[in-house]
Amino acid sequence: MKNITTRIATIAATLVVTAPLLLADARADENYRARAFAMMEKDFSGKGQATVDRIQADGLQTICNRTGNKPPAEITKQLEADQAAGIKFPADGKLMGNWKEGEKIAQSGTGFTWNDERGAPPGGNCYNCHQLAPKELSFGTVGPSLYQFGKLRGNTVEMQQYVYKKIFNSKAFNVCSEMPRFGHIGALEPERIKHLVALILDPESPVNK
C-alpha cells in the first residue's frame, strides 16, 4: 500500500512538472479548488466523526482533478491495476450472500454522518445513485439502472467477480469513477459486499423480477 501511495504522489507531481501546456487549464482549476477548500475549511467545522478533512482529495482523486478526469492512458492503466491489486475477498471464498440482507444494506443511507453512532455499520446508500427494483418510486440517476441486471447479464462466476470488485473498488475499472470505493475505504466489509452481489444477481432478488 505504501508503494502504491508513493507511486500516486509521484505521478501527480510528474503530471504538473512535465506537461505544463496540457495541464494549464487544470492548474487554474486546481487554484480555484484550493481557494474553495480554504473557504470551506474556514466556514465549516467538524462534528463527531464527520471531520473537515473529508473534503481533502487523496492522491488518486488529485490526479483525476488535475487532468479533468482524463489521465493519460498509460497512467490510467497503471493506477487501475494498483487499485485492483488491493481488492480483498470474503474469507470463505463465496461471492454470493443473502439478497435480503443486501437489500437492507442497499436501502440504508445511515453511517459516517456526525450524528450516526461511531463504529456502527453504515449502509450502502445504493438507491441514491441507482434504480434497483420496480417498487422504488424515487432513486438517483448518477449511476446506471441496475434493474434486471442479473437477468440480463447472468449469474455466472465471472459476473459475481465483476460485481464484487466493482462494489469493493470501482476505480479498479475506471480510475476516475464517481462511485465510492466501499471496500477500499472500509465502509463495507467483504462479508457485507457479497450480500449486495446477491441482491444484484440472485434470480430471486426483486432487482431481477
C-alpha positions as CSV (number, residue, x, y, z in Angstrom):
1,M,0.0,0.0,0.0
2,K,2.9,2.4,0.8
3,N,4.4,1.7,-2.7
4,I,1.1,2.5,-4.3
5,T,0.7,5.7,-2.4
6,T,4.2,6.8,-3.3
7,R,3.5,6.0,-6.9
8,I,0.3,8.0,-7.0
9,A,2.1,11.0,-5.4
10,T,5.0,10.7,-8.0
11,I,2.5,10.6,-10.9
12,A,0.6,13.6,-9.6
13,A,3.8,15.6,-9.3
14,T,5.0,14.4,-12.7
15,L,1.8,15.5,-14.4
16,V,2.3,19.1,-13.2
17,V,6.0,19.2,-13.9
18,T,6.3,17.5,-17.3
19,A,3.0,18.6,-19.0
20,P,2.5,22.3,-18.3
21,L,0.7,23.2,-21.5
22,L,-1.6,20.2,-21.3
23,L,-2.5,21.0,-17.7
24,A,-2.7,24.8,-17.9
25,D,-6.4,24.8,-17.5
26,A,-6.2,22.1,-14.8
27,R,-3.8,24.2,-12.9
28,A,-6.1,27.1,-13.0
29,D,-8.9,24.8,-11.9
30,E,-6.7,23.5,-9.1
31,N,-6.1,27.0,-7.9
32,Y,-9.8,27.7,-7.8
33,R,-10.4,24.4,-6.0
34,A,-7.7,25.3,-3.4
35,R,-9.4,28.6,-2.6
36,A,-12.8,26.8,-2.4
37,F,-11.3,24.3,0.1
38,A,-9.8,27.1,2.1
39,M,-13.2,28.7,2.3
40,M,-14.9,25.5,3.4
41,E,-12.3,24.8,6.0
42,K,-12.8,28.3,7.4
43,D,-16.6,28.2,7.4
44,F,-17.2,24.6,8.4
45,S,-16.2,22.8,11.5
46,G,-16.0,19.1,12.3
47,K,-18.6,17.5,14.4
48,G,-18.5,14.0,15.8
49,Q,-17.0,11.6,13.3
50,A,-17.6,14.0,10.4
51,T,-14.4,15.9,10.4
52,V,-13.4,18.6,8.0
53,D,-10.5,16.6,6.5
54,R,-13.1,14.7,4.5
55,I,-13.1,17.5,1.9
56,Q,-9.5,16.9,1.1
57,A,-8.8,14.8,-2.1
58,D,-6.5,11.8,-1.8
59,G,-3.7,11.3,-4.3
60,L,-5.8,9.3,-6.8
61,Q,-8.6,11.9,-6.8
62,T,-6.0,14.7,-7.2
63,I,-4.7,13.1,-10.4
64,C,-8.3,13.0,-11.7
65,N,-8.8,16.6,-10.7
66,R,-5.6,17.8,-12.4
67,T,-6.5,16.0,-15.7
68,G,-10.2,16.8,-15.9
69,N,-10.9,13.1,-15.1
70,K,-8.8,12.1,-18.2
71,P,-5.4,10.9,-17.1
72,P,-3.0,9.7,-19.9
73,A,-3.8,6.2,-20.9
74,E,-0.6,4.6,-19.6
75,I,-1.1,6.2,-16.2
76,T,-4.8,5.2,-16.1
77,K,-3.8,1.6,-16.8
78,Q,-1.2,1.6,-14.1
79,L,-3.4,3.2,-11.5
80,E,-6.4,0.9,-12.2
81,A,-4.1,-2.1,-11.8
82,D,-2.9,-0.8,-8.5
83,Q,-6.5,-0.4,-7.3
84,A,-7.4,-3.9,-8.4
85,A,-4.4,-5.3,-6.5
86,G,-5.9,-4.0,-3.3
87,I,-9.3,-5.8,-3.6
88,K,-9.9,-8.3,-0.7
89,F,-12.3,-11.2,-0.9
90,P,-14.5,-12.9,1.7
91,A,-12.7,-15.3,3.9
92,D,-14.9,-18.2,2.8
93,G,-14.3,-17.5,-0.8
94,K,-18.0,-17.2,-1.6
95,L,-19.1,-14.1,-3.5
96,M,-22.9,-14.6,-3.2
97,G,-24.5,-13.8,0.1
98,N,-28.2,-13.3,1.0
99,W,-30.1,-10.9,-1.2
100,K,-32.5,-9.9,1.6
101,E,-29.5,-8.7,3.7
102,G,-28.2,-7.0,0.6
103,E,-31.5,-5.2,0.2
104,K,-31.2,-3.8,3.7
105,I,-27.7,-2.5,3.1
106,A,-28.6,-1.0,-0.3
107,Q,-31.7,0.8,1.1
108,S,-29.8,2.2,4.2
109,G,-28.3,5.6,4.0
110,T,-27.0,5.8,7.5
111,G,-23.4,5.8,8.6
112,F,-20.5,8.2,8.8
113,T,-22.6,11.3,9.5
114,W,-21.9,13.4,12.6
115,N,-25.0,12.0,14.4
116,D,-24.5,8.4,13.5
117,E,-23.1,6.1,16.1
118,R,-19.3,5.8,15.6
119,G,-18.4,2.2,14.6
120,A,-22.0,1.3,13.6
121,P,-22.1,-0.5,10.2
122,P,-23.0,2.0,7.5
123,G,-25.5,1.4,4.7
124,G,-24.6,1.3,1.1
125,N,-27.0,4.1,0.1
126,C,-27.2,2.4,-3.3
127,Y,-30.6,3.8,-4.1
128,N,-29.2,7.3,-4.1
129,C,-27.4,6.6,-7.4
130,H,-29.1,3.6,-8.9
131,Q,-32.5,2.2,-9.7
132,L,-32.7,-1.2,-8.1
133,A,-36.3,-2.6,-8.1
134,P,-39.6,-1.6,-9.6
135,K,-41.2,-0.7,-6.2
136,E,-38.8,2.2,-5.8
137,L,-40.6,5.5,-6.5
138,S,-37.5,7.7,-6.1
139,F,-33.9,6.8,-6.9
140,G,-30.8,8.5,-8.1
141,T,-29.5,8.6,-11.7
142,V,-25.8,9.3,-11.1
143,G,-25.2,5.7,-11.8
144,P,-26.9,3.4,-14.3
145,S,-30.1,1.5,-13.5
146,L,-29.4,-1.9,-12.0
147,Y,-32.9,-3.2,-12.5
148,Q,-32.8,-6.7,-14.0
149,F,-29.0,-6.6,-14.1
150,G,-28.6,-10.2,-13.2
151,K,-31.4,-11.3,-15.5
152,L,-29.7,-9.6,-18.4
153,R,-26.0,-10.4,-17.6
154,G,-26.4,-13.8,-16.0
155,N,-25.4,-15.1,-12.5
156,T,-22.1,-16.6,-13.6
157,V,-18.9,-16.8,-11.5
158,E,-17.3,-14.2,-13.8
159,M,-20.2,-11.8,-13.3
160,Q,-20.1,-12.4,-9.5
161,Q,-16.4,-11.5,-9.5
162,Y,-17.1,-8.4,-11.6
163,V,-19.9,-7.1,-9.4
164,Y,-18.0,-7.8,-6.2
165,K,-14.9,-6.0,-7.5
166,K,-16.9,-3.1,-8.8
167,I,-18.5,-2.5,-5.4
168,F,-15.3,-3.0,-3.4
169,N,-13.3,-0.6,-5.6
170,S,-14.9,0.9,-8.7
171,K,-11.7,2.7,-9.5
172,A,-10.1,-0.6,-10.5
173,F,-12.3,-0.4,-13.6
174,N,-12.5,3.4,-14.1
175,V,-9.8,5.3,-12.2
176,C,-11.9,8.5,-12.1
177,S,-15.2,6.8,-11.3
178,E,-17.7,8.7,-9.1
179,M,-18.8,5.5,-7.4
180,P,-17.5,5.3,-3.8
181,R,-14.8,2.7,-3.1
182,F,-16.8,0.9,-0.5
183,G,-14.4,-1.8,0.4
184,H,-11.2,0.2,-0.1
185,I,-12.3,2.9,2.4
186,G,-13.6,0.3,4.9
187,A,-17.3,1.3,4.6
188,L,-18.4,-2.2,3.7
189,E,-16.6,-5.4,4.7
190,P,-16.2,-8.3,2.2
191,E,-18.9,-10.3,4.0
192,R,-21.4,-7.4,3.5
193,I,-20.4,-6.7,-0.1
194,K,-21.3,-10.3,-1.1
195,H,-24.9,-9.6,0.2
196,L,-25.1,-6.8,-2.3
197,V,-23.7,-9.1,-5.0
198,A,-26.7,-11.4,-4.3
199,L,-29.1,-8.5,-4.4
200,I,-27.9,-7.6,-7.9
201,L,-27.5,-11.1,-9.3
202,D,-29.8,-13.6,-7.5
203,P,-32.7,-14.6,-9.7
204,E,-35.0,-14.4,-6.6
205,S,-34.0,-10.8,-5.8
206,P,-36.5,-8.1,-6.6
207,V,-33.9,-6.5,-8.7
208,N,-34.3,-9.3,-11.2
209,K,-38.1,-9.7,-11.1
